[in-house]
Amino acid sequence: MDSYSSPPPHMGGGQSPEAIMEQLEAQFAEAYAEEMLETLRAKCFDKCVTSPGSSLSSGESSCVSRCVDRYLEATAIISRSLMSQQR
């Protein structure tokens, strides 16, 4: 038996390729969500919250909301563009 016969245990040995793909997709989705939240925090919070405190002022809250909306809209546009290029 050579080293290519079966995957090592940490690579999902004994699992179907479909199960491995599902795990990878779930891990990718989690990493993407974490990255998006960190980006939103870095860009929107840092831009909109000038003096952090125990709560947001109405202006800060509105700014964060608009910033997040713009970021999500831009992400959707980019995603649609990439998907159309793949076809």
GULUMTI-251038 format. One record per residue: residue number from 0; x negated, y negated, z negated of N, C-alpha, C in turn; residue in three letters. Coordinates in steps of 0.2 Angstrom, whole numbers, plus 5000, padded with zeros to 4 digits. Example, Ala and Ser with C-alpha at 12.3 -4.5 7.8 and 13.67 -1.06 7.14 Angstrom:
+-----+------+------+------+------+------+------+------+------+------+---------+
! num !  n.X !  n.Y !  n.Z ! ca.X ! ca.Y ! ca.Z !  c.X !  c.Y !  c.Z ! residuo !
+-----+------+------+------+------+------+------+------+------+------+---------+
!   0 ! 4934 ! 5028 ! 4961 ! 4938 ! 5022 ! 4961 ! 4934 ! 5016 ! 4961 !     ala !
!   1 ! 4936 ! 5011 ! 4965 ! 4932 ! 5005 ! 4964 ! 4936 ! 5000 ! 4961 !     ser !
+-----+------+------+------+------+------+------+------+------+------+---------+
//
This chain:
+-----+------+------+------+------+------+------+------+------+------+---------+
! num !  n.X !  n.Y !  n.Z ! ca.X ! ca.Y ! ca.Z !  c.X !  c.Y !  c.Z ! residuo !
+-----+------+------+------+------+------+------+------+------+------+---------+
!   0 ! 4996 ! 5006 ! 5000 ! 5000 ! 5000 ! 5000 ! 4996 ! 4994 ! 5000 !     met !
!   1 ! 4997 ! 4989 ! 5005 ! 4993 ! 4983 ! 5005 ! 4996 ! 4978 ! 5001 !     asp !
!   2 ! 4992 ! 4972 ! 5000 ! 4995 ! 4966 ! 4997 ! 5001 ! 4963 ! 5000 !     ser !
!   3 ! 5003 ! 4965 ! 5006 ! 5008 ! 4961 ! 5009 ! 5015 ! 4965 ! 5009 !     tyr !
!   4 ! 5014 ! 4971 ! 5006 ! 5020 ! 4976 ! 5005 ! 5026 ! 4973 ! 5001 !     ser !
!   5 ! 5024 ! 4970 ! 4995 ! 5030 ! 4967 ! 4991 ! 5027 ! 4961 ! 4988 !     ser !
!   6 ! 5032 ! 4956 ! 4987 ! 5030 ! 4950 ! 4984 ! 5028 ! 4951 ! 4977 !     pro !
!   7 ! 5023 ! 4946 ! 4974 ! 5022 ! 4947 ! 4967 ! 5028 ! 4945 ! 4963 !     pro !
!   8 ! 5028 ! 4948 ! 4956 ! 5034 ! 4947 ! 4952 ! 5036 ! 4939 ! 4952 !     pro !
!   9 ! 5032 ! 4935 ! 4951 ! 5034 ! 4928 ! 4951 ! 5037 ! 4925 ! 4957 !     his !
!  10 ! 5036 ! 4929 ! 4963 ! 5039 ! 4926 ! 4969 ! 5046 ! 4930 ! 4970 !     met !
!  11 ! 5049 ! 4933 ! 4965 ! 5055 ! 4936 ! 4966 ! 5055 ! 4943 ! 4969 !     gly !
!  12 ! 5050 ! 4947 ! 4967 ! 5050 ! 4954 ! 4969 ! 5056 ! 4957 ! 4967 !     gly !
!  13 ! 5059 ! 4961 ! 4972 ! 5065 ! 4965 ! 4971 ! 5071 ! 4961 ! 4972 !     gly !
!  14 ! 5071 ! 4954 ! 4974 ! 5077 ! 4950 ! 4975 ! 5078 ! 4950 ! 4983 !     gln !
!  15 ! 5084 ! 4949 ! 4985 ! 5085 ! 4949 ! 4992 ! 5082 ! 4942 ! 4995 !     ser !
!  16 ! 5081 ! 4942 ! 5001 ! 5079 ! 4935 ! 5004 ! 5084 ! 4930 ! 5003 !     pro !
!  17 ! 5090 ! 4932 ! 5003 ! 5096 ! 4927 ! 5002 ! 5096 ! 4924 ! 4995 !     glu !
!  18 ! 5094 ! 4928 ! 4990 ! 5094 ! 4926 ! 4983 ! 5088 ! 4921 ! 4982 !     ala !
!  19 ! 5083 ! 4923 ! 4985 ! 5077 ! 4919 ! 4985 ! 5078 ! 4912 ! 4988 !     ile !
!  20 ! 5081 ! 4912 ! 4994 ! 5083 ! 4906 ! 4997 ! 5088 ! 4902 ! 4993 !     met !
!  21 ! 5092 ! 4905 ! 4990 ! 5097 ! 4901 ! 4985 ! 5093 ! 4898 ! 4979 !     glu !
!  22 ! 5089 ! 4902 ! 4977 ! 5085 ! 4899 ! 4971 ! 5080 ! 4893 ! 4973 !     gln !
!  23 ! 5077 ! 4894 ! 4979 ! 5073 ! 4888 ! 4982 ! 5077 ! 4882 ! 4983 !     leu !
!  24 ! 5083 ! 4883 ! 4986 ! 5088 ! 4877 ! 4988 ! 5090 ! 4874 ! 4981 !     glu !
!  25 ! 5091 ! 4878 ! 4976 ! 5093 ! 4875 ! 4970 ! 5088 ! 4871 ! 4967 !     ala !
!  26 ! 5082 ! 4874 ! 4967 ! 5076 ! 4870 ! 4964 ! 5074 ! 4864 ! 4968 !     gln !
!  27 ! 5075 ! 4864 ! 4975 ! 5074 ! 4858 ! 4979 ! 5080 ! 4853 ! 4977 !     phe !
!  28 ! 5086 ! 4855 ! 4977 ! 5091 ! 4850 ! 4975 ! 5090 ! 4847 ! 4968 !     ala !
!  29 ! 5087 ! 4851 ! 4963 ! 5086 ! 4848 ! 4957 ! 5080 ! 4843 ! 4957 !     glu !
!  30 ! 5075 ! 4845 ! 4961 ! 5069 ! 4840 ! 4962 ! 5071 ! 4834 ! 4965 !     ala !
!  31 ! 5075 ! 4835 ! 4970 ! 5078 ! 4829 ! 4974 ! 5082 ! 4824 ! 4970 !     tyr !
!  32 ! 5086 ! 4827 ! 4965 ! 5090 ! 4823 ! 4961 ! 5086 ! 4819 ! 4956 !     ala !
!  33 ! 5081 ! 4823 ! 4953 ! 5076 ! 4820 ! 4948 ! 5072 ! 4814 ! 4952 !     glu !
!  34 ! 5070 ! 4815 ! 4958 ! 5066 ! 4810 ! 4961 ! 5071 ! 4804 ! 4963 !     glu !
!  35 ! 5077 ! 4805 ! 4965 ! 5082 ! 4800 ! 4966 ! 5083 ! 4796 ! 4960 !     met !
!  36 ! 5084 ! 4799 ! 4954 ! 5085 ! 4795 ! 4948 ! 5079 ! 4791 ! 4946 !     leu !
!  37 ! 5073 ! 4794 ! 4947 ! 5067 ! 4790 ! 4945 ! 5066 ! 4784 ! 4950 !     glu !
!  38 ! 5068 ! 4785 ! 4956 ! 5067 ! 4780 ! 4961 ! 5072 ! 4774 ! 4959 !     thr !
!  39 ! 5078 ! 4776 ! 4958 ! 5084 ! 4771 ! 4956 ! 5081 ! 4768 ! 4949 !     leu !
!  40 ! 5079 ! 4771 ! 4945 ! 5077 ! 4768 ! 4938 ! 5071 ! 4763 ! 4940 !     arg !
!  41 ! 5066 ! 4765 ! 4944 ! 5061 ! 4761 ! 4945 ! 5063 ! 4755 ! 4949 !     ala !
!  42 ! 5067 ! 4756 ! 4954 ! 5068 ! 4750 ! 4958 ! 5074 ! 4746 ! 4955 !     lys !
!  43 ! 5079 ! 4749 ! 4953 ! 5085 ! 4745 ! 4951 ! 5085 ! 4742 ! 4944 !     cys !
!  44 ! 5083 ! 4746 ! 4940 ! 5082 ! 4744 ! 4933 ! 5077 ! 4739 ! 4932 !     phe !
!  45 ! 5071 ! 4740 ! 4935 ! 5065 ! 4735 ! 4935 ! 5067 ! 4729 ! 4938 !     asp !
!  46 ! 5071 ! 4729 ! 4943 ! 5073 ! 4723 ! 4947 ! 5079 ! 4719 ! 4943 !     lys !
!  47 ! 5083 ! 4723 ! 4940 ! 5089 ! 4719 ! 4938 ! 5089 ! 4718 ! 4930 !     cys !
!  48 ! 5085 ! 4722 ! 4926 ! 5085 ! 4721 ! 4919 ! 5079 ! 4717 ! 4917 !     val !
!  49 ! 5080 ! 4710 ! 4916 ! 5075 ! 4706 ! 4915 ! 5072 ! 4706 ! 4907 !     thr !
!  50 ! 5077 ! 4707 ! 4903 ! 5075 ! 4708 ! 4896 ! 5079 ! 4714 ! 4893 !     ser !
!  51 ! 5076 ! 4720 ! 4893 ! 5079 ! 4726 ! 4890 ! 5082 ! 4725 ! 4883 !     pro !
!  52 ! 5088 ! 4727 ! 4881 ! 5090 ! 4727 ! 4875 ! 5095 ! 4733 ! 4873 !     gly !
!  53 ! 5099 ! 4732 ! 4869 ! 5103 ! 4738 ! 4867 ! 5109 ! 4739 ! 4872 !     ser !
!  54 ! 5110 ! 4734 ! 4876 ! 5116 ! 4735 ! 4881 ! 5114 ! 4730 ! 4887 !     ser !
!  55 ! 5118 ! 4731 ! 4893 ! 5117 ! 4727 ! 4899 ! 5121 ! 4721 ! 4899 !     leu !
!  56 ! 5119 ! 4715 ! 4901 ! 5124 ! 4710 ! 4902 ! 5128 ! 4711 ! 4908 !     ser !
!  57 ! 5133 ! 4708 ! 4909 ! 5138 ! 4709 ! 4915 ! 5134 ! 4707 ! 4921 !     ser !
!  58 ! 5129 ! 4703 ! 4921 ! 5125 ! 4701 ! 4927 ! 5121 ! 4707 ! 4929 !     gly !
!  59 ! 5117 ! 4709 ! 4923 ! 5113 ! 4715 ! 4924 ! 5117 ! 4721 ! 4927 !     glu !
!  60 ! 5122 ! 4722 ! 4924 ! 5126 ! 4728 ! 4926 ! 5129 ! 4728 ! 4933 !     ser !
!  61 ! 5131 ! 4722 ! 4935 ! 5133 ! 4721 ! 4942 ! 5127 ! 4722 ! 4947 !     ser !
!  62 ! 5121 ! 4719 ! 4945 ! 5115 ! 4720 ! 4949 ! 5113 ! 4727 ! 4950 !     cys !
!  63 ! 5113 ! 4731 ! 4944 ! 5111 ! 4738 ! 4945 ! 5116 ! 4742 ! 4949 !     val !
!  64 ! 5123 ! 4740 ! 4948 ! 5128 ! 4744 ! 4952 ! 5127 ! 4742 ! 4960 !     ser !
!  65 ! 5126 ! 4736 ! 4961 ! 5125 ! 4734 ! 4969 ! 5118 ! 4737 ! 4971 !     arg !
!  66 ! 5113 ! 4737 ! 4967 ! 5107 ! 4740 ! 4969 ! 5107 ! 4748 ! 4970 !     cys !
!  67 ! 5111 ! 4751 ! 4966 ! 5112 ! 4759 ! 4967 ! 5116 ! 4760 ! 4973 !     val !
!  68 ! 5121 ! 4756 ! 4974 ! 5126 ! 4757 ! 4980 ! 5122 ! 4756 ! 4986 !     asp !
!  69 ! 5117 ! 4751 ! 4986 ! 5113 ! 4750 ! 4992 ! 5108 ! 4755 ! 4994 !     arg !
!  70 ! 5105 ! 4758 ! 4988 ! 5101 ! 4763 ! 4989 ! 5104 ! 4770 ! 4991 !     tyr !
!  71 ! 5110 ! 4771 ! 4989 ! 5113 ! 4777 ! 4991 ! 5116 ! 4777 ! 4998 !     leu !
!  72 ! 5118 ! 4771 ! 5000 ! 5120 ! 4769 ! 5007 ! 5114 ! 4770 ! 5012 !     glu !
!  73 ! 5109 ! 4767 ! 5010 ! 5103 ! 4768 ! 5014 ! 5100 ! 4775 ! 5015 !     ala !
!  74 ! 5101 ! 4779 ! 5009 ! 5099 ! 4786 ! 5009 ! 5104 ! 4790 ! 5014 !     thr !
!  75 ! 5110 ! 4789 ! 5013 ! 5115 ! 4792 ! 5018 ! 5113 ! 4791 ! 5025 !     ala !
!  76 ! 5112 ! 4784 ! 5027 ! 5110 ! 4782 ! 5034 ! 5104 ! 4786 ! 5036 !     ile !
!  77 ! 5099 ! 4786 ! 5032 ! 5093 ! 4790 ! 5034 ! 5094 ! 4797 ! 5035 !     ile !
!  78 ! 5098 ! 4800 ! 5030 ! 5100 ! 4808 ! 5030 ! 5104 ! 4809 ! 5037 !     ser !
!  79 ! 5109 ! 4805 ! 5039 ! 5112 ! 4806 ! 5045 ! 5108 ! 4806 ! 5051 !     arg !
!  80 ! 5103 ! 4801 ! 5051 ! 5099 ! 4800 ! 5056 ! 5094 ! 4806 ! 5057 !     ser !
!  81 ! 5092 ! 4808 ! 5052 ! 5087 ! 4814 ! 5052 ! 5091 ! 4820 ! 5054 !     leu !
!  82 ! 5097 ! 4821 ! 5052 ! 5101 ! 4827 ! 5054 ! 5103 ! 4827 ! 5061 !     met !
!  83 ! 5104 ! 4821 ! 5064 ! 5106 ! 4820 ! 5071 ! 5099 ! 4821 ! 5075 !     ser !
!  84 ! 5094 ! 4820 ! 5073 ! 5087 ! 4821 ! 5077 ! 5086 ! 4829 ! 5077 !     gln !
!  85 ! 5088 ! 4832 ! 5072 ! 5087 ! 4840 ! 5072 ! 5091 ! 4843 ! 5077 !     gln !
!  86 ! 5097 ! 4840 ! 5079 ! 5101 ! 4844 ! 5083 ! 5099 ! 4844 ! 5090 !     arg !
+-----+------+------+------+------+------+------+------+------+------+---------+
//
